[in-house]
Amino acid sequence: MKPLLLFLILSFAIACQSEKEESSAYETTTLVDYKVMIDYADQKLLQPGQLVISEEPERIVVADNGDNLLKLFNPEGELIDEFGTEGSGPGEFMAINSLHYFKDALYAYDEGLSRFSKFDLEGGYVDSYPLQTGELPFTYHTVFEGKLVTSTAGAGESLVATFTKDGTPEDTLGRSHSPVAEMGPIMTEIPQQAENRQVPDYFTNIANLISNDDYLWAAMTAYPKLYRIDSSWQMDSFSFEVERAELIEDYYFEQQSGTGPVLNMQYISDLAVTDQYLYVLNTVNFTEDYAAVIYQVNHEGHIENRYKLPEHTGHSYRIAANQDDEHVYVINQDEASLIRYDLHQP
């Protein structure tokens, strides 16, 4: 056996073993204690997208592309204020794509206008930051270390890019092509997930970007993986291919035929972050009766808890969590509703 192939297989087996050990450290809890704060029949939300939670006072901010508004609710689901309207002027929106709350300010990215808009939760619109994006499509957006940060997708590109506040492109992170893929036949010998594990800065299918005071996080969808970027713009990565490790030898060939084992965390669709945890939403989880699952992950990449959403929450979601880690909020986009779940079950 060629040395490189042997190295890759051994590395893959060791990683799977460590992940198998990790999987026994947490349990799955079905979230049965919840409150439907906004029902679809209320018509308070039309086409809700992302949401964030502010502090002092606590506000739930939802981007609604049904009427191009940012809607502010109190913890009981009462509508407190609205920002924006349809248009291209200051504080107006065409298509709100991303939300970020940072240091008492709310940042909303409009993919139709290619710009960030900054709002004060008490005073409303503050400023705008148009980006010089050129022809490269941008998908998710946040703010970190004084930079405007976006992810790219399409035409083989999948990177994280930074911009200055005047919208000037500054730098990119990661690579969009894996050198392991150039080895050709070797990739028929081992699972495709091994490719991503061996290349720590390889981005593909970015699911979301999110940040807090300490880190910028990027999540991959097809590969269940997270990247943590610190204030010096150095990256670490964490993989979440846990459980079913005992069947990994037959994984690749059985997966191709559709009869083999599936990964426990197969598709990351959204992220939320608090000072202590990340909340990782997985909406394609065949090992959990097709139910959506939220993983509570510490900032070192270890899964602490796993929460299963009841069936009534639909199939298209966005999530947020408050800083005390007592509640997680779920937007059900299928039914235009907002549900608050208690993470400390009775």
Residue pairs with C-beta under 8 A, 6 or more apart in sequence:
4 183
4 186
5 186
5 189
5 190
8 180
8 186
8 190
8 194
8 198
9 189
9 190
9 194
11 194
11 197
11 198
12 190
12 191
12 193
12 194
12 197
12 248
13 248
15 197
15 239
15 241
16 241
16 245
16 248
17 245
19 239
19 240
19 241
19 242
19 245
20 242
20 243
20 245
20 246
22 242
22 302
22 303
23 242
23 243
23 245
23 264
23 303
25 302
25 303
26 303
26 304
26 305
26 306
27 305
27 306
28 288
28 293
28 306
28 307
28 308
29 305
29 306
29 307
29 308
29 345
30 307
30 308
30 310
31 307
31 308
31 309
31 310
31 328
31 341
31 342
31 343
31 345
32 310
32 345
33 341
33 342
33 345
33 346
34 310
34 339
34 340
34 341
34 342
35 77
35 339
35 340
36 337
36 338
36 339
37 60
37 73
37 76
37 77
37 329
37 338
37 339
37 340
38 44
38 45
38 73
38 77
38 336
38 337
38 338
39 337
40 332
40 335
40 336
40 337
43 336
44 71
44 73
44 79
45 62
45 64
45 66
45 71
45 331
45 336
45 337
45 338
46 64
46 65
46 66
46 67
46 336
47 64
47 65
47 66
47 333
47 336
48 62
48 63
48 64
48 66
48 318
48 331
48 333
48 336
48 338
49 62
49 63
49 64
49 65
49 96
49 97
49 99
49 318
49 331
49 333
50 62
50 63
50 96
50 97
50 98
50 99
50 318
50 331
51 60
51 61
51 62
51 63
51 99
51 318
51 319
51 320
51 329
51 331
51 338
52 60
52 61
52 99
52 100
52 101
52 106
52 320
53 59
53 60
53 61
53 101
53 320
53 321
53 322
53 323
53 329
54 61
54 101
54 104
54 106
54 121
55 322
55 323
57 74
58 74
58 75
58 322
59 72
59 73
59 74
59 80
59 121
60 72
60 73
60 74
60 75
60 77
60 320
60 329
60 338
61 70
61 71
61 72
61 73
61 99
61 101
61 106
61 121
62 70
62 71
62 73
62 331
62 338
63 70
63 96
63 97
63 99
63 108
64 70
64 71
64 96
65 93
65 95
65 96
66 336
67 85
67 86
68 84
68 85
68 86
68 87
68 92
68 93
68 94
68 95
68 96
69 82
69 83
69 84
69 85
69 93
70 82
70 83
70 84
70 96
70 99
70 106
70 108
70 119
71 79
71 81
71 82
72 79
72 80
72 81
72 82
72 83
72 121
73 79
73 80
73 338
74 80
75 340
77 338
77 340
81 121
83 91
83 106
83 119
83 124
83 125
84 91
84 92
84 93
84 96
84 108
84 117
84 125
85 92
85 93
86 92
86 93
86 94
87 93
87 94
88 94
88 113
90 117
90 125
90 128
91 117
91 119
91 124
91 125
91 128
93 108
93 110
93 112
93 113
93 117
94 110
94 112
94 113
95 110
95 111
95 112
95 113
96 108
96 109
96 110
96 111
97 109
97 110
97 111
97 139
97 140
97 141
98 108
98 109
98 140
98 141
98 142
98 209
99 106
99 107
99 108
99 109
100 106
100 107
100 108
100 141
100 142
100 143
100 210
100 211
101 107
102 143
102 211
104 120
104 121
105 118
105 119
105 120
105 126
106 118
106 119
106 120
106 121
107 116
107 117
107 118
107 119
107 142
107 143
108 116
108 117
108 119
109 115
109 116
109 117
109 141
109 150
110 116
110 117
111 138
113 130
114 130
114 131
114 133
114 138
115 128
115 129
115 130
115 131
115 167
116 128
116 129
116 131
116 141
116 143
116 148
117 125
117 127
117 128
117 129
118 125
118 126
118 127
118 128
118 129
119 125
119 126
120 126
129 148
129 163
129 165
129 166
129 167
130 167
131 138
131 148
131 150
131 163
131 167
131 169
132 163
132 167
132 168
132 169
133 150
136 152
136 154
136 157
136 161
137 152
137 153
137 154
138 150
138 151
138 152
138 153
138 161
139 150
139 151
139 152
139 153
139 206
140 150
140 151
140 206
140 207
140 208
140 209
141 148
141 149
141 150
141 151
141 209
142 149
142 209
142 210
142 211
142 216
143 149
143 211
144 211
144 216
144 229
145 216
145 231
145 233
146 165
147 162
147 163
147 164
147 170
148 162
148 163
148 164
148 165
148 167
149 160
149 161
149 162
149 163
149 209
149 211
149 216
150 160
150 161
150 162
150 163
150 209
151 158
151 159
151 160
151 161
151 203
151 206
151 209
151 218
152 158
152 159
152 160
152 161
152 206
153 205
153 206
156 176
156 177
157 176
158 174
158 176
158 203
158 204
158 205
158 206
159 172
159 173
159 174
159 175
159 176
159 203
160 172
160 173
160 174
160 203
160 206
160 209
160 216
160 218
160 229
161 169
161 170
161 171
161 172
161 173
162 169
162 170
162 171
162 172
162 173
163 169
163 170
164 170
171 233
173 201
173 229
173 233
173 235
174 201
174 202
174 203
174 218
174 227
174 235
175 199
175 201
175 202
175 203
176 202
176 203
176 204
177 202
178 195
178 196
178 199
178 202
178 204
179 199
180 186
180 187
180 194
180 195
180 198
180 199
181 187
181 195
187 195
190 252
191 248
191 251
191 252
191 255
192 252
193 223
193 239
193 241
193 263
195 202
196 202
196 204
196 220
196 223
196 225
196 239
197 239
200 235
200 236
200 237
201 227
201 235
201 237
203 218
203 220
203 227
204 220
204 222
204 223
205 220
205 221
205 222
205 223
206 218
206 219
206 220
206 221
207 219
207 220
207 221
207 268
207 269
207 270
207 271
208 218
208 219
208 268
208 269
208 270
208 271
209 216
209 217
209 218
209 219
210 216
210 217
210 219
210 271
210 272
210 273
210 278
211 217
211 273
212 273
212 274
212 275
213 275
214 230
214 231
214 299
215 228
215 229
215 230
215 273
215 299
216 228
216 229
217 226
217 227
217 228
217 229
217 271
217 273
217 278
218 226
218 227
218 229
219 225
219 226
219 227
219 268
219 271
219 280
220 226
220 227
220 268
221 267
221 268
221 269
222 267
223 239
224 239
224 240
224 241
224 263
224 265
224 266
224 267
224 268
224 282
225 237
225 238
225 239
225 240
225 268
226 237
226 238
226 240
226 268
226 278
226 280
226 297
226 301
227 235
227 236
227 237
227 238
228 235
228 236
228 237
228 238
228 299
228 301
229 235
236 301
238 297
238 301
240 264
240 265
240 268
240 280
240 295
240 303
241 263
241 264
241 265
242 263
242 264
242 265
242 303
243 263
243 264
243 287
244 251
244 261
244 262
244 263
244 264
244 287
247 254
247 260
247 261
250 260
250 261
251 260
251 261
253 260
254 260
254 261
255 261
255 262
262 286
262 287
264 285
264 287
265 280
265 282
265 285
265 293
265 295
266 282
266 284
266 285
266 286
267 282
267 283
267 284
267 285
268 280
268 281
268 282
269 281
269 282
269 283
269 284
269 317
270 280
270 281
270 317
270 318
270 319
271 278
271 279
271 280
271 281
271 319
272 278
272 279
272 281
272 319
272 320
272 321
272 328
273 279
273 321
274 321
274 322
274 323
274 325
275 323
276 298
276 299
276 325
277 296
277 297
277 298
277 299
277 304
277 321
277 325
278 295
278 296
278 297
278 298
278 299
279 294
279 295
279 296
279 297
279 319
279 321
279 328
280 294
280 295
280 297
281 292
281 293
281 294
281 317
281 319
282 292
282 293
282 294
282 295
283 292
283 315
283 316
283 317
285 291
285 292
285 293
288 308
291 308
291 309
291 310
291 311
292 308
292 309
292 313
292 315
292 317
293 306
293 307
293 308
293 309
294 306
294 307
294 309
294 319
294 328
295 303
295 305
295 306
295 307
296 303
296 304
296 305
296 306
296 307
296 325
296 343
297 303
297 304
298 304
305 343
307 328
307 341
307 343
309 317
309 330
309 341
313 330
313 332
313 339
314 332
314 333
314 334
314 335
315 334
316 332
316 333
316 334
317 330
317 331
317 332
317 333
318 330
318 331
318 333
319 328
319 329
319 330
319 331
320 328
320 329
321 327
321 328
321 329
322 329
325 343
326 342
326 343
326 344
327 340
327 341
327 342
327 343
328 340
328 341
328 343
329 338
329 339
329 340
329 341
330 338
330 339
330 340
330 341
331 337
331 338
332 338
332 339
